Amino acid sequence: METPNFNELIDRRGSHCCKWDSCTDPDVIPLWIADMDYRAAEPIRRALQRRMDHGVFGYSCVPDEFYEAAIEWFRKYHGWTISREWMLYTTGVVPAISATIKALAAPGEKVLVQTPVYNCFFSSIRNQGCQVEMSPLAYLTNTEADGGQPTYAVDWEDFERRCADPAVKLFLLCNPHNPAGRVWTRGELERMAEVCLRHGVTILADEIHCEMVYPGHDYTPIASISEACRKACVTFLSPSKSFNIAGLQVADIICDNAEWRQRIDRAINQHETCDLNPFAVEAQIAAYTEGRPWIEQMNAHHWENYQLLLRFFRERLPKLPVTRLEGTYLPWVNITSTGETADELCERLLHDAKVRLNPGTMYGPEGKDFIRINIACPQARLQEALERIAPHL
Ligand SMILES: Cc1ncc(COP(=O)(O)O)c(C=O)c1O
C-alpha cells in the first residue's frame, strides 16, 4: 500500500474546492474551513476509481457492507458495539443534525450547546424553528498541565441550570469539541449524561471528529457509556472529516430508539436528503475497512504540525496563548492582546498577510477574542503561513 505523503504540496486551486477557490486572491494561504490539503487514502481512491470506471452513475442503494464496515470499525477501534438496526444514513452530519432536531423537538423549544461551538449548530437549530440555549464553556488559564496552556471545561452549575429549564429538550454535544479542542473524558461524558437523563434532555452527539485524537487522550462514544445513556442519545458519525472526503457527503446516524428512528427517517425524507451518491457509498466502505493506517499517519502528521505551531507561538508570539489541543486539527488561539476583534484581525490578516483564518465570532459570542487555524496541510505551508502572520500580530 502507498505511504501517504502529507508534506506533498498539492495545488488544489482550480479543483472547484471551497477552501482555495473561494479566495479571490491567488496568493492567499487558506487555513480556514475544516478540510485537509491531502489526497484521500489510497484504498478510498482505488474504490472510487473502480466505481468511476464502471461509468454508469444512476441512483444508488446502500449495501450491507456499508453498515458492516462502520460497525466493525467502531467495535475494533472504539470498543463500541453498534447494532445494524440502530443505523440510518444521510448526506452529511449537518443534514443529520437538522433532521434529528426536526424529529425530536417542536418549534420554539430549546437546544442546548456548549459555546464556543461549531457554527452550523446555530443554523441547524434555528432552521428548525428552535431556540439556541448556550452554556458557555469555562476558559481555564491557570492550568498546571502542558506548561500552563489554557483549556476549556464544562461549567457544571450553568450546564445543570440550563438542562433544568423545561424548554430545553435536546443537548447538542460536540465530542471531540470543535473549536475548543477538548476530547471529553469518560468522567465528563458520564456527568453530562447523568444531568441530561435526570432532566429528560435527549443527547445529540456529533462525533465527526472522533478519529482525530492526540496522545494521552481517548475518544469515548457517549452512547457507549451505559444502556440508559444510549437510549437517551442519537449519535452522528461520518468518515468524511477524518478521511478528508467531506465533499462526498455521507453520515451515519446511530439511534437505539425505534420510535425516534422512525421520526428521524421521516424528517430526512421531508428534507429530501435520503439518497447517497454512488461515490459516498464506496468511500465509506473503503475508509472503514482499509483506512486505519492512513488515520494513524495523518494524526502523527497533525501532532507534528501542532508542535510546530506551539513552538512558533511560544517563541515568536508569546502574548497569544494557544489553547490545548487534545483532538481535531483546529488550534484555537487567544488574540486578546492584539486589542482587535477576531473579525477585524482576520480581515487584516487576509489582506496584509494573505492568510485566511476563521474568526472565533463564528462559533458564538465567547469566540470574539479567538482565531481558529486549520493545520491540516503540509508543514512547509503551515510554516509559511505562520511567518506571514507573525509581523501583523
Ligand atoms: C463538529 C462538526 N460537525 C459537522 C461538520 C460537517 O459535517 P458534514 O460536512 O458531514 O455536514 C463539521 C465540519 O467542520 C464539524 O466540525
The ligand as an SDF file (V2000), in Angstrom:
LIG
                    3D

 16 16  0  0  0  0  0  0  0  0999 V2000
  -18.4450   19.3710   14.5690 C   0  0  0  0  0  0  0  0  0  0  0  0
  -18.7500   19.2900   13.1110 C   0  0  0  0  0  0  0  0  0  0  0  0
  -19.8820   18.6840   12.6970 N   0  0  0  0  0  0  0  0  0  0  0  0
  -20.1860   18.5800   11.3750 C   0  0  0  0  0  0  0  0  0  0  0  0
  -19.3550   19.1030   10.4110 C   0  0  0  0  0  0  0  0  0  0  0  0
  -19.7260   18.9960    8.9610 C   0  0  0  0  0  0  0  0  0  0  0  0
  -20.3180   17.7860    8.6790 O   0  0  0  0  0  0  0  0  0  0  0  0
  -20.9030   17.4470    7.2250 P   0  0  0  0  0  0  0  0  0  0  0  0
  -19.9790   18.0380    6.2170 O   0  0  0  0  0  0  0  0  0  0  0  0
  -20.9550   15.9620    7.2020 O   0  0  0  0  0  0  0  0  0  0  0  0
  -22.2650   18.0640    7.1700 O   0  0  0  0  0  0  0  0  0  0  0  0
  -18.1730   19.7410   10.8030 C   0  0  0  0  0  0  0  0  0  0  0  0
  -17.2870   20.3290    9.7840 C   0  0  0  0  0  0  0  0  0  0  0  0
  -16.3540   21.0150   10.0730 O   0  0  0  0  0  0  0  0  0  0  0  0
  -17.8700   19.8280   12.1800 C   0  0  0  0  0  0  0  0  0  0  0  0
  -16.7410   20.4260   12.6030 O   0  0  0  0  0  0  0  0  0  0  0  0
  1  2  1  0
  2  3  1  0
  2 15  2  0
  3  4  2  0
  4  5  1  0
  5  6  1  0
  5 12  2  0
  6  7  1  0
  7  8  1  0
  8  9  2  0
  8 10  1  0
  8 11  1  0
 12 13  1  0
 12 15  1  0
 13 14  2  0
 15 16  1  0
M  END
$$$$
